[in-house]
């Protein structure tokens, strides 16, 4: 089994989509060679809609995940935050 960095390098070098669906970075998005790392390298910052398309979930669900993540971050930054 190759590590994630080697996997990304091989996919980019040979311009093939990643076949390893067990990889943590794998997404079902051929445009980005099925890899979140490659998607980020190619596109940089993405909108929530672009992230939803790549993850195969709705924009609303991505927004819910973002809201929960921001709430958790806020609590860690400021323990008095409610």
Z-matrix of the N, CA and C atoms (Angstrom, degrees):
N
C 1 1.459
C 2 1.522 1 108.90
N 3 1.326 2 116.69 1 132.84
C 4 1.459 3 120.74 2 179.79
C 5 1.512 4 110.11 3 -90.11
N 6 1.337 5 116.13 4 155.67
C 7 1.454 6 117.93 5 176.76
C 8 1.524 7 109.33 6 -79.29
N 9 1.331 8 116.88 7 169.56
C 10 1.465 9 121.16 8 -174.26
C 11 1.524 10 112.56 9 -61.88
N 12 1.321 11 118.04 10 -39.50
C 13 1.464 12 120.88 11 -178.92
C 14 1.521 13 110.29 12 -63.66
N 15 1.326 14 116.60 13 -45.44
C 16 1.461 15 120.70 14 179.45
C 17 1.527 16 110.15 15 -63.56
N 18 1.313 17 116.66 16 -41.00
C 19 1.461 18 121.83 17 179.15
C 20 1.531 19 110.60 18 -58.95
N 21 1.316 20 117.13 19 -48.21
C 22 1.465 21 121.72 20 179.55
C 23 1.528 22 110.20 21 -61.16
N 24 1.328 23 116.41 22 -45.01
C 25 1.472 24 120.48 23 -179.93
C 26 1.524 25 111.27 24 -60.64
N 27 1.328 26 117.06 25 -43.31
C 28 1.462 27 120.71 26 -179.70
C 29 1.531 28 111.56 27 -65.78
N 30 1.315 29 117.00 28 -44.25
C 31 1.464 30 120.23 29 179.44
C 32 1.530 31 111.25 30 -62.35
N 33 1.323 32 116.98 31 -41.94
C 34 1.463 33 120.79 32 179.16
C 35 1.522 34 111.07 33 -67.21
N 36 1.308 35 116.43 34 -45.17
C 37 1.471 36 121.58 35 -177.60
C 38 1.527 37 110.54 36 -59.90
N 39 1.325 38 116.65 37 -44.72
C 40 1.462 39 120.86 38 -176.28
C 41 1.528 40 113.07 39 -94.80
N 42 1.332 41 116.26 40 -1.37
C 43 1.466 42 122.97 41 -179.83
C 44 1.526 43 111.69 42 50.72
N 45 1.340 44 114.63 43 50.36
C 46 1.456 45 120.70 44 177.91
C 47 1.521 46 109.47 45 -125.17
N 48 1.306 47 115.41 46 149.77
C 49 1.462 48 120.17 47 176.95
C 50 1.512 49 109.94 48 -71.20
N 51 1.305 50 115.33 49 144.92
C 52 1.458 51 121.13 50 -179.59
C 53 1.531 52 109.64 51 -66.42
N 54 1.331 53 116.78 52 127.98
C 55 1.460 54 119.56 53 178.86
C 56 1.533 55 113.03 54 -90.05
N 57 1.341 56 117.19 55 -5.91
C 58 1.467 57 122.03 56 -172.46
C 59 1.529 58 111.28 57 -88.22
N 60 1.325 59 116.40 58 87.19
C 61 1.464 60 120.69 59 -178.12
C 62 1.524 61 112.80 60 -68.99
N 63 1.319 62 118.56 61 -13.18
C 64 1.463 63 121.75 62 177.82
C 65 1.524 64 112.57 63 -82.59
N 66 1.322 65 117.49 64 -10.27
C 67 1.462 66 122.28 65 -179.12
C 68 1.531 67 110.07 66 -67.75
N 69 1.324 68 116.35 67 140.14
C 70 1.481 69 120.89 68 177.91
C 71 1.521 70 112.30 69 -61.22
N 72 1.316 71 117.51 70 -25.99
C 73 1.458 72 122.07 71 -176.40
C 74 1.534 73 113.38 72 -90.91
N 75 1.324 74 117.90 73 -4.39
C 76 1.461 75 122.20 74 -174.59
C 77 1.522 76 111.26 75 -71.34
N 78 1.338 77 115.68 76 134.29
C 79 1.460 78 122.87 77 171.33
C 80 1.521 79 107.44 78 -134.38
N 81 1.284 80 117.56 79 153.99
C 82 1.459 81 121.49 80 179.29
C 83 1.531 82 108.25 81 -87.96
N 84 1.343 83 115.74 82 73.90
C 85 1.463 84 121.03 83 -177.17
C 86 1.525 85 107.89 84 -148.69
N 87 1.331 86 115.33 85 90.99
C 88 1.464 87 122.41 86 -175.06
C 89 1.527 88 113.71 87 -55.48
N 90 1.341 89 117.50 88 -36.33
C 91 1.474 90 121.14 89 -179.38
C 92 1.523 91 112.16 90 -52.60
N 93 1.317 92 116.37 91 -34.50
C 94 1.463 93 122.29 92 -178.43
C 95 1.531 94 111.03 93 -107.84
N 96 1.326 95 115.78 94 27.45
C 97 1.467 96 123.05 95 177.57
C 98 1.532 97 112.45 96 56.38
N 99 1.335 98 116.24 97 30.54
C 100 1.477 99 123.67 98 177.51
C 101 1.530 100 112.81 99 60.28
N 102 1.316 101 118.14 100 31.53
C 103 1.468 102 120.59 101 -174.79
C 104 1.529 103 111.28 102 -137.03
N 105 1.334 104 116.47 103 125.53
C 106 1.466 105 119.30 104 178.29
C 107 1.526 106 111.48 105 -64.80
N 108 1.328 107 117.57 106 -36.18
C 109 1.461 108 120.63 107 179.54
C 110 1.523 109 110.72 108 -61.66
N 111 1.317 110 116.40 109 -44.64
C 112 1.463 111 120.71 110 178.87
C 113 1.524 112 110.23 111 -66.16
N 114 1.326 113 117.79 112 -39.29
C 115 1.463 114 121.17 113 178.05
C 116 1.529 115 110.64 114 -58.59
N 117 1.317 116 116.56 115 -44.48
C 118 1.466 117 120.94 116 -179.83
C 119 1.525 118 110.76 117 -67.57
N 120 1.339 119 116.92 118 -41.27
C 121 1.465 120 120.11 119 178.04
C 122 1.524 121 111.33 120 -62.44
N 123 1.330 122 117.30 121 -40.63
C 124 1.459 123 121.74 122 -177.66
C 125 1.524 124 113.36 123 -74.07
N 126 1.330 125 116.68 124 -39.37
C 127 1.462 126 120.22 125 -169.37
C 128 1.523 127 115.15 126 -113.14
N 129 1.307 128 118.30 127 -16.45
C 130 1.465 129 120.18 128 -176.30
C 131 1.512 130 110.67 129 65.32
N 132 1.323 131 115.92 130 -138.81
C 133 1.467 132 119.98 131 178.96
C 134 1.524 133 109.87 132 -60.98
N 135 1.325 134 115.17 133 138.50
C 136 1.463 135 120.60 134 178.57
C 137 1.511 136 109.48 135 -126.82
N 138 1.315 137 115.27 136 155.66
C 139 1.458 138 120.06 137 175.62
C 140 1.526 139 108.66 138 -74.84
N 141 1.311 140 115.96 139 166.18
C 142 1.459 141 119.96 140 177.09
C 143 1.530 142 110.54 141 -62.56
N 144 1.316 143 117.17 142 -34.83
C 145 1.470 144 120.76 143 177.72
C 146 1.525 145 111.15 144 -64.62
N 147 1.338 146 116.58 145 -42.28
C 148 1.462 147 120.25 146 178.43
C 149 1.526 148 110.55 147 -63.95
N 150 1.326 149 116.74 148 -40.28
C 151 1.468 150 120.64 149 177.50
C 152 1.526 151 109.92 150 -64.43
N 153 1.321 152 117.45 151 -43.19
C 154 1.465 153 121.77 152 179.41
C 155 1.524 154 110.95 153 -60.64
N 156 1.320 155 117.34 154 -43.22
C 157 1.466 156 120.93 155 178.72
C 158 1.524 157 111.08 156 -59.62
N 159 1.313 158 116.58 157 -43.49
C 160 1.460 159 120.73 158 -177.99
C 161 1.526 160 112.06 159 -70.49
N 162 1.318 161 116.85 160 -33.49
C 163 1.460 162 120.59 161 -178.39
C 164 1.528 163 113.02 162 -87.32
N 165 1.327 164 115.78 163 -11.57
C 166 1.455 165 119.54 164 179.71
C 167 1.519 166 113.64 165 73.00
N 168 1.336 167 115.94 166 29.85
C 169 1.462 168 120.89 167 177.55
C 170 1.524 169 108.53 168 -128.03
N 171 1.309 170 117.21 169 170.41
C 172 1.457 171 120.47 170 -176.51
C 173 1.531 172 111.62 171 -76.52
N 174 1.321 173 114.18 172 157.28
C 175 1.462 174 121.15 173 175.10
C 176 1.531 175 109.54 174 -58.02
N 177 1.327 176 116.38 175 -41.84
C 178 1.466 177 121.01 176 -178.59
C 179 1.530 178 110.35 177 -59.98
N 180 1.327 179 117.29 178 -41.76
C 181 1.472 180 120.23 179 -179.93
C 182 1.520 181 110.60 180 -66.52
N 183 1.320 182 117.95 181 -39.53
C 184 1.465 183 120.58 182 177.35
C 185 1.520 184 109.77 183 -63.41
N 186 1.327 185 117.28 184 -39.74
C 187 1.467 186 121.75 185 178.39
C 188 1.531 187 110.06 186 -64.15
N 189 1.326 188 117.83 187 -40.26
C 190 1.464 189 121.06 188 177.74
C 191 1.530 190 110.58 189 -62.44
N 192 1.317 191 116.38 190 -43.43
C 193 1.473 192 121.03 191 178.72
C 194 1.519 193 110.31 192 -62.99
N 195 1.329 194 116.29 193 -43.26
C 196 1.466 195 120.31 194 178.41
C 197 1.535 196 110.64 195 -61.37
N 198 1.310 197 117.16 196 -45.77
C 199 1.471 198 121.13 197 -179.28
C 200 1.534 199 111.42 198 -60.34
N 201 1.332 200 116.38 199 -43.46
C 202 1.463 201 120.17 200 178.62
C 203 1.526 202 111.61 201 -65.07
N 204 1.323 203 116.74 202 -40.48
C 205 1.470 204 120.69 203 179.11
C 206 1.526 205 110.45 204 -63.96
N 207 1.327 206 116.79 205 -43.92
C 208 1.462 207 120.23 206 179.21
C 209 1.527 208 111.65 207 -64.31
N 210 1.333 209 116.40 208 -36.97
C 211 1.463 210 120.44 209 177.41
C 212 1.535 211 110.15 210 -63.18
N 213 1.328 212 117.23 211 -44.53
C 214 1.471 213 121.48 212 179.41
C 215 1.522 214 111.24 213 -64.04
N 216 1.331 215 116.48 214 -41.54
C 217 1.470 216 120.44 215 178.93
C 218 1.523 217 109.91 216 -63.45
N 219 1.316 218 116.34 217 -44.68
C 220 1.471 219 120.51 218 -179.84
C 221 1.530 220 111.17 219 -59.78
N 222 1.326 221 116.95 220 -40.75
C 223 1.463 222 120.27 221 179.69
C 224 1.524 223 111.43 222 -65.36
N 225 1.321 224 117.11 223 -36.20
C 226 1.472 225 120.16 224 179.83
C 227 1.518 226 111.60 225 -73.37
N 228 1.320 227 116.60 226 -33.63
C 229 1.466 228 120.56 227 179.70
C 230 1.514 229 110.52 228 -72.34
N 231 1.332 230 115.41 229 -43.52
C 232 1.462 231 120.61 230 -177.64
C 233 1.530 232 109.54 231 -128.77
N 234 1.329 233 117.41 232 100.22
C 235 1.469 234 120.50 233 -178.26
C 236 1.541 235 113.24 234 -58.73
N 237 1.326 236 117.43 235 -23.49
C 238 1.457 237 120.42 236 -179.24
C 239 1.531 238 112.25 237 -83.61
N 240 1.335 239 117.58 238 -6.20
C 241 1.462 240 122.08 239 -179.38
C 242 1.523 241 110.77 240 -68.57
N 243 1.339 242 117.74 241 134.43
C 244 1.473 243 121.32 242 177.43
C 245 1.487 244 109.44 243 -131.25
